[in-house]
Amino acid sequence: MAYISGAAADVYRSTRKRTMAKKGTITIERELCKGCYLCVRSCPVKAIEPDRTSNASGVYPARAVHAETCIACGSCYAVCPDVCITVYEEAV
């Protein structure tokens, strides 16, 4: 078995910290959402689903239903054409 030491070990440790799983939460502005569900399709952990109640415009917006599974990847934020999603990365 090979051991890593010195500068190589420091690089390994810093890389390992960056690739560890993140935890996050999201908020979705119900009244701004137009119900395109791009965020629902882009979420790798399926933390977002269509809501069962409509907003004031009569649209069924997206909502965070499994918020505890959010990994703060930002996919939902990146694809949202209405910019109604905010992603918060939590300290783990």
N, C-alpha and C positions, 0 to 999 in steps of 0.2 A: 504494500500500500504506500502510495506517495503522499508526502506531506508538503503543504505549501507554507512558505514562510516569507518574511520580509515584505517588500512592496507588492509582490504577487498576492499575498494573503490579504493585504489592505484593499486591493482592487476587488478581490473575490467577495470580501465582506461588504463593501459598499454596493456592489452589484446585487448581492443577495438581498440587502435591505430594500432596494428600489423595486425588486420584483416580487416582494411579499404581497399577499392579498391586502386590498384596502377595504375599508368599511365606509359607507356613506349614507346620506339621506337625500331625498329630492323633494322639491315642492313644485306643484303645478298650479298655475293661475287658471282656475276653472273658467272664468269669464273671458279670458283671452284665447283659450284653446278652441280650435275649429273642428276637432275630432278627426283629423287625418290619420291618426294612429301610427305615424311613422316611428314614434318613440316606442310604442308597444312592440313593433316588429324589430327594432334595433336593440332592445334590451337583452343582453346575453343571459341574465339570470331571471327573466320574466317577472320583474318587480312591478311592472306597470300593466294595467289592463283598462279596457274601456269602462267608464262609469255607467251605472244603471239609472242615474237620474240626470236630467238635462240641466243645462245652465240657463241663464236668462234669455239667451238667443235661440233656445230650443235644440242646441247641439249637445250630444253626449260626449263630454270631454274625457281625456285620459285621466287616470288617477293612480297613485302609488298604493298598491294593495299588499304587496309583500316587501315593505320598506326595509325590513331587517335583512333581506338578502342583497340589498344594493351594494355594489363594489366601487362606486364612484368612478366608473370608467368614462362617463361623460358622453356616451353614445346618444342618449336621448336628447341631451342638450344640443349636440352637434347637428342632429337631423331636424330639429323643431323649426319649422318655417315661421312660427309666430313668436319665437323667443319667450315662451311662457314657462319654461322649465329652468329651475336653478338646482345645481348639484352642489352639495356640501360634503367635503371629505372630512371624516372624523378621525381623530387620533386613535390609533389602536394600541 
